[in-house]
Every structure is written in structure tokens, then in C-alpha cells.
Amino acid sequence: ERSSAISKVKDENEFLTEQLSKTQIKFNTLKDKFRKTRDTLRKKSLALETVHNNLSQTQQQTQEMKEMYQNAEAKVNNSTGKWSCVEERICQLQHENPCIEQQLDDVHQKEDHKEIVTNIQRGFIESGKKDHMLEEKNKKLMNECDHLKESLFQYEREKAERVVSIKEDKCFQTFRKKI
């Protein structure tokens, strides 16, 4: 009966040792998964931060372009038709930017890590596309701005030429009257 009890204790000890080993393996696996998830989350957070910074830059550039437009508009009151296109473009960007900010805020407010990682992975691809689109829009706006600057300078040059021409005509007419 004693050897049976010892055998039973040994069997139980082996079983518990085996269970402990399995539990340690599961623990280590979960620990590794947690680390990987945490690392992925950090990477995605950095990517989101980059997208957010790009968004802020685009907003700043949009604001600068709007200010440039307003200054040019004050100089060229008669050519409002040329500027209406830029104004619509700026309004469109201003309406799009809050939507992007809202999407970023929504991503930051998620609590479940699995959802966050999944959403970040999807959002990262979309953010890359949106970032590219914003860069393209920014290039187009810069081109439009350059074109409008050229138009403004052309208009001012033509205006100055007209003023000079009018003055020359007046001088010539005055001169003719004296003769």
C-alpha cells in the first residue's frame, strides 16, 4: 500500500510537472504574442503620428495658400473669375481635412487592441493613399498658385503698360494742342 501511494504521488508529480511545462509554454507563447502585438501597435502608432504630422503640414500649407490668395485678391478686384476656382479648391480641402482628423481621432479612441491593430493596418494603407492624394492635391494647388501668381503679374504688367500708354497719349495730345 505504501509503494502504491508512492507510485501514485510520483504519477501525480509527473502529471503536475507536465502540466506546469505546458502552462509555461502557453505563458511564453502568450508573452511573445503580447510583445509582438505591442511592437506592432507602436509601429502603427508611429505611422499614425507621421500621417497626423503630414495632415498638419497640409493644413498649414492650405492656410498659407489661403492667405496668399486673399492678398492677391485685394490687388486684383476685377479678376474674381480667375480666383473662384482656387477658392473652391481651398474650401474643398478644408472640408476634407476635418474628416481625416475625425478618422484619426476615431482610431485613437479604440480600446480593444485587436481592433486597433486591424484598423491601423487598414488605416495605414488608406492613410498612405490619402497622404499620396494630399501630396498630389498640394502639388496641384502649388501649380494653381504659381499660375495665378503669373496671371497676377501679367495683369499688373499689362495694367502698368496701359497706364504708361494712356499717359503717353495724354502727353502726345497735349503736345499736339500746343503745336
Backbone as a chain_set.jsonl record, in Angstrom:
{"seq": "ERSSAISKVKDENEFLTEQLSKTQIKFNTLKDKFRKTRDTLRKKSLALETVHNNLSQTQQQTQEMKEMYQNAEAKVNNSTGKWSCVEERICQLQHENPCIEQQLDDVHQKEDHKEIVTNIQRGFIESGKKDHMLEEKNKKLMNECDHLKESLFQYEREKAERVVSIKEDKCFQTFRKKI", "coords": {"N": [[0.818, -1.182, 0.0], [1.972, 1.222, 0.656], [3.936, 1.533, -1.354], [2.24, 1.765, -3.46], [1.032, 4.199, -2.867], [3.269, 5.827, -3.037], [3.89, 5.481, -5.707], [1.587, 6.541, -6.791], [1.86, 9.202, -5.948], [4.189, 9.832, -7.348], [3.242, 9.563, -9.972], [1.306, 11.539, -9.943], [2.955, 13.713, -9.465], [4.5, 13.698, -11.823], [2.469, 14.216, -13.661], [1.657, 16.787, -12.798], [4.059, 18.15, -13.21], [4.273, 17.938, -15.958], [1.951, 19.362, -16.683], [2.679, 21.844, -15.648], [4.837, 22.44, -17.304], [3.522, 22.58, -19.812], [1.848, 24.727, -19.276], [3.757, 26.714, -18.848], [4.819, 26.877, -21.414], [2.56, 27.744, -22.827], [2.236, 30.187, -21.519], [4.627, 31.508, -22.22], [4.258, 31.612, -24.988], [1.98, 33.242, -25.163], [3.087, 35.505, -24.016], [5.027, 36.169, -25.928], [3.304, 36.704, -28.09], [1.977, 38.903, -27.037], [4.112, 40.744, -26.85], [4.764, 40.997, -29.566], [2.356, 42.055, -30.535], [2.3, 44.428, -29.092], [4.639, 45.66, -30.107], [3.887, 45.894, -32.798], [1.713, 47.578, -32.489], [3.033, 49.86, -31.542], [4.552, 50.52, -33.818], [2.489, 51.048, -35.615], [1.29, 53.17, -34.313], [3.32, 55.065, -34.509], [3.307, 55.33, -37.272], [0.758, 56.398, -37.611], [1.143, 58.78, -36.268], [2.963, 59.994, -37.979], [1.321, 60.281, -40.236], [-0.533, 62.013, -39.138], [1.122, 64.228, -38.65], [1.781, 64.849, -41.298], [-0.729, 65.563, -42.162], [-1.148, 67.842, -40.576], [0.849, 69.47, -41.635], [-0.122, 69.754, -44.235], [-2.476, 71.122, -43.691], [-1.408, 73.488, -42.693], [-0.051, 74.391, -44.964], [-2.251, 74.703, -46.607], [-3.543, 76.782, -45.272], [-1.597, 78.784, -45.575], [-1.685, 79.054, -48.347], [-4.268, 79.985, -48.62], [-4.057, 82.472, -47.377], [-2.231, 83.678, -49.122], [-3.821, 83.766, -51.381], [-5.847, 85.523, -50.513], [-4.386, 87.899, -50.213], [-3.608, 88.351, -52.868], [-6.1, 88.649, -54.018], [-6.952, 91.093, -53.003], [-5.4, 92.833, -54.495], [-6.248, 92.417, -57.087], [-9.095, 93.1, -57.9], [-10.835, 93.064, -60.079], [-10.532, 90.67, -61.366], [-11.987, 88.396, -60.427], [-13.13, 86.077, -61.405], [-11.03, 84.425, -62.177], [-10.054, 83.626, -59.753], [-12.002, 82.219, -58.41], [-11.968, 79.479, -58.772], [-9.731, 78.63, -57.28], [-10.569, 79.332, -54.726], [-12.749, 77.598, -54.34], [-11.34, 75.212, -54.355], [-9.738, 75.431, -52.069], [-11.735, 75.528, -50.102], [-12.771, 72.972, -50.455], [-10.582, 71.395, -49.633], [-10.469, 72.219, -46.968], [-12.842, 71.155, -46.03], [-12.343, 68.455, -46.343], [-10.156, 67.958, -44.664], [-11.083, 68.06, -41.86], [-12.561, 65.691, -41.873], [-10.603, 63.736, -42.195], [-9.125, 64.196, -39.861], [-11.078, 63.476, -37.993], [-11.293, 60.755, -38.524], [-8.757, 59.908, -37.708], [-8.921, 60.544, -34.964], [-10.949, 58.769, -34.223], [-9.642, 56.314, -34.578], [-7.687, 56.507, -32.595], [-9.262, 56.335, -30.326], [-10.131, 53.751, -29.969], [-10.444, 50.857, -27.937], [-9.992, 48.093, -27.773], [-7.267, 46.039, -28.376], [-6.895, 44.23, -30.498], [-8.742, 45.111, -32.392], [-7.719, 47.633, -32.755], [-5.181, 47.1, -33.889], [-5.966, 45.796, -36.25], [-7.564, 47.816, -37.443], [-5.654, 49.803, -37.655], [-3.865, 48.654, -39.451], [-5.458, 48.53, -41.749], [-6.095, 51.248, -41.923], [-3.545, 52.295, -42.241], [-2.805, 51.638, -44.84], [-4.814, 53.008, -46.228], [-4.256, 55.554, -45.292], [-1.777, 55.98, -46.396], [-2.54, 56.112, -49.07], [-4.248, 58.318, -48.915], [-2.422, 60.197, -48.015], [-0.752, 60.307, -50.213], [-2.626, 61.26, -52.036], [-3.143, 63.744, -50.854], [-0.639, 64.907, -51.127], [-0.546, 65.047, -53.909], [-2.727, 66.739, -54.346], [-1.753, 68.966, -53.031], [0.452, 69.555, -54.683], [-0.959, 70.186, -57.024], [-2.356, 72.435, -56.113], [-0.205, 74.12, -55.56], [0.777, 74.418, -58.143], [-1.463, 75.662, -59.299], [-1.454, 77.965, -57.761], [1.031, 79.081, -58.52], [0.436, 79.51, -61.208], [-1.624, 81.38, -60.918], [-0.211, 83.427, -59.691], [1.496, 84.107, -61.783], [-0.452, 84.979, -63.585], [-1.422, 87.17, -62.147], [0.878, 88.812, -62.039], [1.179, 89.221, -64.779], [-1.211, 90.565, -65.311], [-0.793, 92.89, -63.719], [1.467, 93.931, -64.998], [0.413, 94.407, -67.565], [-1.505, 96.291, -66.857], [0.138, 98.343, -65.903], [1.434, 98.927, -68.288], [-0.743, 99.857, -69.765], [-1.359, 102.144, -68.283], [0.974, 103.644, -68.698], [0.793, 103.89, -71.456], [-1.583, 105.374, -71.69], [-0.782, 107.728, -70.399], [1.247, 108.514, -72.141], [-0.286, 108.961, -74.443], [-1.841, 111.126, -73.531], [0.169, 113.028, -73.098], [1.121, 113.27, -75.695], [-1.191, 114.244, -76.98], [-1.482, 116.66, -75.615], [0.853, 117.876, -76.381], [0.401, 118.063, -79.15], [-1.713, 119.848, -79.16], [-0.45, 122.14, -78.363], [1.09, 122.683, -80.501]], "CA": [[0.0, 0.0, 0.0], [2.893, 2.353, 0.681], [4.526, 1.678, -2.698], [1.147, 2.241, -4.306], [0.892, 5.624, -2.566], [4.46, 6.489, -3.605], [3.692, 5.438, -7.165], [0.526, 7.497, -7.089], [2.447, 10.534, -5.767], [5.101, 10.034, -8.488], [2.413, 9.796, -11.157], [0.708, 12.864, -9.811], [4.061, 14.662, -9.627], [4.801, 13.74, -13.261], [1.346, 14.897, -14.31], [1.736, 18.208, -12.465], [5.248, 18.683, -13.888], [3.897, 18.055, -17.375], [1.001, 20.473, -16.768], [3.455, 23.066, -15.432], [5.607, 22.66, -18.534], [2.577, 23.039, -20.837], [1.402, 26.058, -18.882], [4.863, 27.637, -19.114], [4.898, 27.05, -22.873], [1.44, 28.621, -23.193], [2.541, 31.516, -20.996], [5.674, 32.103, -23.065], [3.651, 31.898, -26.294], [1.149, 34.435, -24.982], [4.001, 36.609, -23.755], [5.586, 36.538, -27.237], [2.233, 37.338, -28.864], [1.766, 40.225, -26.453], [5.23, 41.604, -27.274], [4.613, 41.285, -30.997], [1.215, 42.964, -30.676], [2.733, 45.726, -28.567], [5.571, 46.236, -31.09], [3.097, 46.276, -33.977], [0.935, 48.744, -32.098], [3.96, 51.002, -31.518], [4.86, 50.882, -35.206], [1.301, 51.653, -36.214], [1.112, 54.473, -33.673], [4.288, 55.955, -35.151], [2.812, 55.596, -38.629], [-0.364, 57.327, -37.462], [1.708, 60.075, -35.899], [3.51, 60.548, -39.221], [0.18, 60.713, -41.049], [-1.096, 63.184, -38.474], [2.043, 65.329, -38.931], [1.592, 65.215, -42.705], [-2.008, 66.255, -42.219], [-0.932, 69.178, -40.016], [1.612, 70.216, -42.637], [-1.029, 70.078, -45.339], [-3.372, 72.172, -43.207], [-0.632, 74.721, -42.635], [0.151, 74.822, -46.346], [-3.549, 75.171, -47.088], [-3.759, 78.096, -44.668], [-0.685, 79.715, -46.239], [-2.212, 79.299, -49.692], [-5.463, 80.81, -48.481], [-3.595, 83.83, -47.106], [-1.681, 84.183, -50.38], [-4.975, 84.052, -52.24], [-6.524, 86.721, -50.029], [-3.545, 89.048, -50.554], [-3.699, 88.561, -54.313], [-7.461, 89.097, -54.312], [-7.028, 92.516, -52.697], [-4.732, 93.565, -55.574], [-6.898, 92.188, -58.386], [-10.544, 93.021, -57.654], [-11.586, 92.863, -61.324], [-10.33, 89.333, -61.953], [-12.517, 87.403, -59.48], [-13.43, 84.824, -62.102], [-9.832, 83.582, -62.165], [-9.762, 83.166, -58.398], [-13.086, 81.415, -57.833], [-11.537, 78.079, -58.819], [-8.838, 78.394, -56.139], [-11.377, 79.418, -53.514], [-13.482, 76.334, -54.222], [-10.347, 74.174, -54.037], [-9.37, 75.61, -50.661], [-12.9, 75.093, -49.309], [-12.844, 71.508, -50.546], [-9.547, 70.855, -48.747], [-10.852, 72.482, -45.585], [-13.898, 70.201, -45.672], [-11.766, 67.109, -46.297], [-9.236, 67.839, -43.535], [-11.749, 67.625, -40.627], [-12.948, 64.28, -41.996], [-9.397, 62.94, -41.939], [-8.843, 64.332, -38.435], [-12.064, 62.674, -37.265], [-10.913, 59.35, -38.689], [-7.602, 59.681, -36.835], [-9.418, 60.547, -33.584], [-11.683, 57.512, -34.026], [-8.656, 55.231, -34.445], [-7.035, 56.645, -31.288], [-10.187, 56.071, -29.232], [-10.465, 52.323, -29.883], [-9.876, 50.269, -26.732], [-9.604, 46.706, -27.975], [-6.009, 46.028, -29.13], [-7.029, 43.513, -31.766], [-9.427, 46.019, -33.307], [-6.788, 48.72, -33.067], [-4.171, 46.613, -34.829], [-6.641, 45.571, -37.534], [-7.937, 49.12, -38.005], [-4.432, 50.527, -38.009], [-3.336, 48.067, -40.683], [-6.299, 49.028, -42.845], [-5.921, 52.696, -41.985], [-2.203, 52.62, -42.723], [-2.857, 51.565, -46.305], [-5.646, 54.124, -46.678], [-3.552, 56.792, -44.982], [-0.751, 56.13, -47.431], [-3.224, 56.595, -50.272], [-4.709, 59.674, -48.644], [-1.225, 61.025, -47.963], [-0.354, 60.5, -51.611], [-3.626, 62.143, -52.636], [-2.922, 65.082, -50.321], [0.558, 65.423, -51.783], [-0.927, 65.394, -55.278], [-3.568, 67.937, -54.247], [-0.859, 70.056, -52.666], [1.187, 69.904, -55.901], [-1.893, 70.875, -57.918], [-2.603, 73.766, -55.56], [1.006, 74.914, -55.763], [0.785, 74.761, -59.567], [-2.513, 76.658, -59.496], [-0.98, 79.194, -57.124], [2.053, 79.627, -59.419], [-0.265, 80.017, -62.398], [-2.331, 82.597, -60.532], [0.804, 84.466, -59.491], [1.895, 84.541, -63.122], [-1.568, 85.76, -64.125], [-1.432, 88.433, -61.412], [1.993, 89.622, -62.511], [0.838, 89.592, -66.16], [-2.247, 91.592, -65.202], [-0.179, 94.12, -63.22], [2.338, 94.443, -66.059], [-0.457, 94.971, -68.595], [-2.11, 97.487, -66.278], [1.182, 99.368, -65.911], [1.633, 99.305, -69.69], [-1.891, 100.676, -70.144], [-1.204, 103.448, -67.624], [2.035, 104.347, -69.422], [0.251, 104.213, -72.782], [-2.548, 106.473, -71.505], [-0.001, 108.942, -70.11], [1.911, 108.907, -73.386], [-1.331, 109.541, -75.3], [-2.18, 112.453, -73.0], [1.309, 113.912, -73.38], [1.137, 113.482, -77.144], [-2.314, 115.125, -77.304], [-1.137, 117.975, -75.076], [1.911, 118.382, -77.257], [-0.232, 118.405, -80.43], [-2.519, 121.055, -78.953], [0.472, 123.27, -78.251], [1.649, 122.946, -81.835]], "C": [[0.873, 1.261, 0.0], [3.502, 2.599, -0.691], [3.466, 2.168, -3.681], [0.95, 3.743, -4.097], [2.057, 6.403, -3.158], [4.325, 6.563, -5.114], [2.637, 6.467, -7.589], [1.049, 8.931, -6.983], [3.387, 10.852, -6.932], [4.315, 10.337, -9.76], [1.801, 11.203, -11.126], [1.757, 13.955, -10.006], [4.431, 14.813, -11.101], [3.711, 14.502, -14.011], [1.413, 16.415, -14.065], [2.936, 18.872, -13.136], [4.952, 18.906, -15.363], [2.934, 19.231, -17.575], [1.715, 21.82, -16.6], [4.234, 23.426, -16.694], [4.706, 23.194, -19.643], [2.119, 24.471, -20.549], [2.492, 27.092, -19.146], [5.003, 27.905, -20.612], [3.789, 27.987, -23.341], [1.705, 30.06, -22.746], [3.569, 32.224, -21.878], [5.138, 32.464, -24.449], [2.798, 33.165, -26.212], [2.005, 35.678, -24.751], [4.614, 37.11, -25.065], [4.537, 37.243, -28.097], [1.97, 38.756, -28.359], [2.862, 41.19, -26.904], [5.103, 41.987, -28.743], [3.47, 42.273, -31.231], [1.591, 44.367, -30.205], [3.676, 46.418, -29.548], [4.836, 46.709, -32.338], [2.297, 47.536, -33.68], [1.814, 49.993, -32.053], [4.268, 51.479, -32.932], [3.676, 51.596, -35.841], [1.026, 53.026, -35.603], [2.074, 55.494, -34.272], [3.836, 56.321, -36.563], [1.65, 56.587, -38.578], [0.126, 58.729, -37.108], [2.287, 60.772, -37.13], [2.388, 61.074, -40.105], [-0.429, 61.981, -40.453], [-0.212, 64.406, -38.722], [1.906, 65.803, -40.37], [0.292, 65.994, -42.878], [-1.861, 67.684, -41.697], [-0.168, 70.058, -41.0], [0.71, 70.661, -43.777], [-1.994, 71.182, -44.924], [-2.649, 73.519, -43.162], [-0.406, 75.27, -44.045], [-1.149, 75.351, -46.941], [-3.836, 76.57, -46.55], [-2.863, 79.143, -45.329], [-1.191, 80.063, -47.636], [-3.446, 80.193, -49.634], [-5.067, 82.266, -48.232], [-3.004, 84.465, -48.365], [-2.81, 84.584, -51.326], [-5.646, 85.354, -51.815], [-5.716, 87.979, -50.351], [-3.63, 89.37, -52.042], [-5.072, 89.109, -54.688], [-7.61, 90.592, -54.051], [-6.412, 93.351, -53.82], [-5.498, 93.486, -56.885], [-8.401, 92.023, -58.192], [-11.327, 92.672, -58.913], [-11.469, 91.453, -61.874], [-10.813, 88.219, -61.022], [-12.827, 86.067, -60.134], [-12.245, 83.871, -62.075], [-9.604, 82.947, -60.797], [-10.834, 82.234, -57.831], [-12.719, 79.94, -57.794], [-10.672, 77.737, -57.595], [-9.627, 78.415, -54.835], [-12.169, 78.132, -53.285], [-12.544, 75.205, -53.802], [-9.963, 74.23, -52.556], [-10.513, 75.156, -49.76], [-13.012, 73.575, -49.3], [-11.809, 70.867, -49.617], [-9.911, 71.069, -47.277], [-11.96, 71.541, -45.122], [-13.341, 68.788, -45.551], [-10.887, 66.919, -45.058], [-9.931, 67.452, -42.223], [-12.181, 66.158, -40.676], [-11.758, 63.382, -41.68], [-9.032, 63.008, -40.459], [-9.803, 63.478, -37.607], [-11.72, 61.194, -37.357], [-9.72, 59.013, -37.789], [-8.037, 59.626, -35.365], [-10.151, 59.248, -33.27], [-10.72, 56.352, -33.814], [-8.002, 55.282, -33.071], [-7.951, 56.245, -30.13], [-10.569, 54.602, -29.096], [-9.764, 51.722, -28.662], [-9.374, 48.856, -26.948], [-8.378, 46.646, -28.873], [-6.123, 45.299, -30.456], [-7.703, 44.397, -32.8], [-8.5, 47.146, -33.725], [-5.783, 48.27, -34.11], [-4.787, 46.408, -36.205], [-6.985, 46.896, -38.205], [-6.715, 49.909, -38.44], [-3.855, 49.978, -39.3], [-4.143, 48.541, -41.886], [-6.071, 50.526, -43.049], [-4.564, 53.103, -42.527], [-2.17, 52.62, -44.242], [-3.651, 52.754, -46.842], [-4.95, 55.459, -46.431], [-2.45, 57.049, -45.995], [-1.361, 56.668, -48.71], [-3.666, 58.048, -50.08], [-3.529, 60.641, -48.613], [-0.752, 61.335, -49.378], [-1.324, 61.46, -52.303], [-3.429, 63.585, -52.16], [-1.678, 65.715, -50.942], [0.234, 65.863, -53.209], [-1.782, 66.67, -55.28], [-2.714, 69.16, -53.938], [-0.061, 70.513, -53.892], [0.286, 70.681, -56.856], [-2.155, 72.299, -57.427], [-1.394, 74.682, -55.759], [1.093, 75.347, -57.231], [-0.262, 75.834, -59.867], [-2.089, 78.011, -58.934], [0.071, 79.866, -58.014], [1.402, 80.234, -60.656], [-0.973, 81.339, -62.078], [-1.366, 83.748, -60.266], [1.251, 85.021, -60.842], [0.803, 85.409, -63.742], [-1.631, 87.136, -63.468], [-0.324, 89.345, -61.903], [1.738, 90.098, -63.944], [-0.191, 90.723, -66.144], [-1.646, 92.916, -64.744], [0.725, 94.754, -64.277], [1.492, 95.094, -67.154], [-1.117, 96.266, -68.105], [-1.104, 98.636, -66.305], [1.434, 99.852, -67.336], [0.481, 100.195, -70.166], [-1.786, 102.079, -69.537], [-0.159, 104.275, -68.359], [1.519, 104.791, -70.786], [-0.726, 105.387, -72.702], [-1.811, 107.784, -71.248], [0.701, 109.442, -71.369], [0.904, 109.561, -74.337], [-1.697, 110.951, -74.839], [-1.071, 113.457, -73.299], [1.339, 114.268, -74.864], [0.023, 114.442, -77.546], [-2.055, 116.552, -76.804], [-0.103, 118.649, -75.972], [1.331, 118.84, -78.589], [-1.063, 119.691, -80.303], [-1.635, 122.305, -78.9], [1.031, 123.657, -79.614], [0.619, 123.613, -82.652]], "O": [[0.508, 2.262, -0.616], [3.578, 3.741, -1.144], [3.772, 2.901, -4.622], [0.725, 4.476, -5.06], [1.878, 7.49, -3.708], [4.614, 7.593, -5.723], [2.779, 7.157, -8.598], [0.728, 9.776, -7.818], [3.398, 11.97, -7.447], [4.663, 11.236, -10.524], [1.783, 11.932, -12.118], [1.492, 14.985, -10.627], [4.651, 15.927, -11.576], [3.995, 15.325, -14.881], [1.25, 17.215, -14.986], [2.848, 20.016, -13.58], [5.329, 19.925, -15.942], [3.082, 20.003, -18.521], [1.417, 22.793, -17.292], [4.276, 24.589, -17.095], [5.068, 24.143, -20.338], [2.018, 25.305, -21.449], [2.212, 28.199, -19.605], [5.273, 29.034, -21.022], [4.021, 28.898, -24.136], [1.441, 31.015, -23.476], [3.399, 33.39, -22.235], [5.511, 33.49, -25.017], [2.88, 34.042, -27.072], [1.684, 36.765, -25.232], [4.712, 38.316, -25.291], [4.828, 38.245, -28.75], [1.768, 39.683, -29.143], [2.574, 42.321, -27.294], [5.306, 43.141, -29.12], [3.597, 43.207, -32.022], [1.242, 45.363, -30.839], [3.541, 47.615, -29.801], [5.119, 47.782, -32.871], [2.212, 48.444, -34.507], [1.388, 51.066, -32.478], [4.25, 52.676, -33.215], [3.834, 52.613, -36.517], [0.58, 53.939, -36.297], [1.703, 56.643, -34.513], [3.965, 57.467, -36.993], [1.568, 57.502, -39.397], [-0.409, 59.729, -37.587], [2.126, 61.98, -37.306], [2.482, 62.17, -40.657], [-0.795, 62.905, -41.18], [-0.722, 65.498, -38.975], [1.913, 67.004, -40.639], [0.226, 66.958, -43.641], [-2.383, 68.625, -42.295], [-0.487, 71.233, -41.179], [0.775, 71.806, -44.225], [-2.295, 72.076, -45.715], [-3.204, 74.551, -43.541], [-0.553, 76.469, -44.284], [-1.147, 76.33, -47.688], [-4.313, 77.438, -47.28], [-3.308, 80.255, -45.612], [-1.135, 81.218, -48.057], [-3.643, 81.051, -50.494], [-5.661, 83.183, -48.8], [-3.241, 85.64, -48.646], [-2.746, 85.622, -51.984], [-5.977, 86.191, -52.655], [-6.286, 89.007, -50.719], [-3.716, 90.537, -52.425], [-5.183, 89.946, -55.584], [-8.312, 91.284, -54.789], [-6.863, 94.469, -54.069], [-5.405, 94.395, -57.71], [-8.92, 90.913, -58.308], [-12.383, 92.045, -58.824], [-12.232, 91.076, -62.764], [-10.126, 87.213, -60.849], [-12.788, 85.03, -59.472], [-12.42, 82.658, -61.964], [-9.031, 81.863, -60.696], [-10.577, 81.53, -56.855], [-13.122, 79.227, -56.874], [-10.856, 76.698, -56.961], [-9.379, 77.605, -53.942], [-12.247, 77.638, -52.16], [-12.908, 74.35, -52.995], [-9.878, 73.202, -51.885], [-10.282, 74.473, -48.762], [-13.31, 72.968, -48.271], [-12.118, 69.914, -48.902], [-9.683, 70.193, -46.443], [-12.01, 71.171, -43.949], [-13.824, 68.005, -44.733], [-10.875, 65.839, -44.468], [-9.42, 66.583, -41.517], [-12.173, 65.466, -39.658], [-11.898, 62.383, -40.976], [-8.669, 61.994, -39.863], [-9.396, 62.835, -36.64], [-11.843, 60.463, -36.374], [-9.687, 57.945, -37.177], [-7.578, 58.768, -34.611], [-9.996, 58.689, -32.184], [-10.958, 55.497, -32.961], [-7.782, 54.245, -32.444], [-7.467, 55.858, -29.066], [-11.287, 54.253, -28.159], [-8.609, 52.051, -28.389], [-8.384, 48.469, -26.327], [-8.415, 47.134, -30.002], [-5.508, 45.71, -31.44], [-7.285, 44.432, -33.957], [-8.487, 47.565, -34.882], [-5.553, 48.966, -35.099], [-4.201, 46.801, -37.214], [-6.73, 47.079, -39.395], [-6.734, 50.595, -39.462], [-3.404, 50.742, -40.154], [-3.578, 48.909, -42.917], [-5.883, 51.004, -44.168], [-4.437, 54.13, -43.194], [-1.574, 53.505, -44.857], [-3.227, 53.422, -47.784], [-5.038, 56.377, -47.247], [-2.216, 58.187, -46.403], [-0.801, 57.552, -49.359], [-3.483, 58.891, -50.958], [-3.618, 61.76, -49.117], [-0.399, 62.47, -49.698], [-0.914, 62.349, -53.051], [-3.531, 64.527, -52.945], [-1.663, 66.909, -51.244], [0.682, 66.918, -53.66], [-1.585, 67.56, -56.107], [-2.915, 70.239, -54.498], [0.09, 71.713, -54.12], [0.692, 71.694, -57.425], [-2.174, 73.245, -58.214], [-1.538, 75.861, -56.083], [1.436, 76.491, -57.529], [0.008, 76.792, -60.592], [-2.326, 79.056, -59.538], [0.015, 81.075, -58.237], [1.765, 81.325, -61.095], [-0.928, 82.288, -62.861], [-1.663, 84.901, -60.575], [1.37, 86.232, -61.026], [1.089, 86.442, -64.348], [-1.863, 88.143, -64.137], [-0.559, 90.526, -62.158], [2.043, 91.241, -64.285], [-0.058, 91.709, -66.869], [-1.953, 93.961, -65.318], [0.742, 95.975, -64.432], [1.804, 96.191, -67.618], [-1.262, 97.22, -68.869], [-1.442, 99.759, -66.679], [1.626, 101.046, -67.566], [0.702, 101.17, -70.885], [-2.086, 103.075, -70.196], [-0.367, 105.46, -68.619], [1.768, 105.915, -71.221], [-0.697, 106.284, -73.545], [-2.165, 108.824, -71.805], [0.745, 110.644, -71.63], [1.198, 110.583, -74.957], [-1.845, 111.859, -75.656], [-1.336, 114.589, -73.702], [1.556, 115.422, -75.235], [0.242, 115.348, -78.351], [-2.371, 117.525, -77.489], [-0.192, 119.84, -76.27], [1.719, 119.887, -79.107], [-1.105, 120.51, -81.222], [-2.034, 123.384, -79.339], [1.396, 124.809, -79.847], [0.865, 123.931, -83.816]]}, "num_chains": 1, "name": "protein.A"}
